[in-house]
């Protein structure tokens, strides 16, 4: 499963610095002036997962393949983007291609780094971004209402239902509500996702803090200050610290993080939050040729999990041999787990659990 996360924010909030640190690159220009990022920078990052390393140490495979996440550093947005200000529609079109949005908000003072609004106010910054997304969606919804309305006049029942939903969405947007806040019925779902709305996308909030502030970040206080709904993930990241981690070995990085009172890097925290936000989990295949992590949605069946490897695996699915990760480790591999009775055969209705080690059998 390809996961694409768009990193967005106002100019000079640290988006590109964070992107460079997360992707361990220097491809994103991080200068101190608005719109130093014009075309989106793209980086594909392996998902940190110690379970992959543990499986590999047991199996000793020829190669190891981790799940990946694609980060897209999107040009800074300003008020009026929906009407073409700044980079306007170019910015908005790049967001449409992402599975989720990571809103980077500046939560530090610096006389050396210019703020496009003249002051540091993360709540105001987020309101600017969300307002522009709402305005862009309103424009899109108006066009779709006109198009679907013509079809509904011919008596098309589905078009009438779609039109009713579009009008419902428009009322919400006009009330400054995000499309994602709407209560959508199962019947409406098939129409809703066709609208391709920016404010339908799930998002998380990253507070880019100074090194001192990062160490004492209080999520509850920040949520209160920002008036964020409980279901919106929040994390604090210090882009400067993340930049320093880039040149360190894994062992040095863990020592450095321990010194500042944390166990995970910003990348690890961000990917974990994104997985939770999108309802994702991992399962593994582990053989002498390859140990590999696969990303699937929570609630996926065994055939759907097999389909991540190849569509033929899903179509011809017969059964899956499954070992829980903990059992695979405890009994030191497939042979030991099987001997201990910890390998089980599952069929088409089996719901895959996070960490399952699986081997599929299928018809060609």
Order of alpha helices (4+ residues) and beta strands (2+ residues): beta-alpha-beta-alpha-beta-beta-alpha-beta-alpha-alpha-alpha-beta-alpha-alpha-beta-alpha-alpha-alpha-beta-beta-alpha-alpha-beta-alpha-alpha-beta-beta
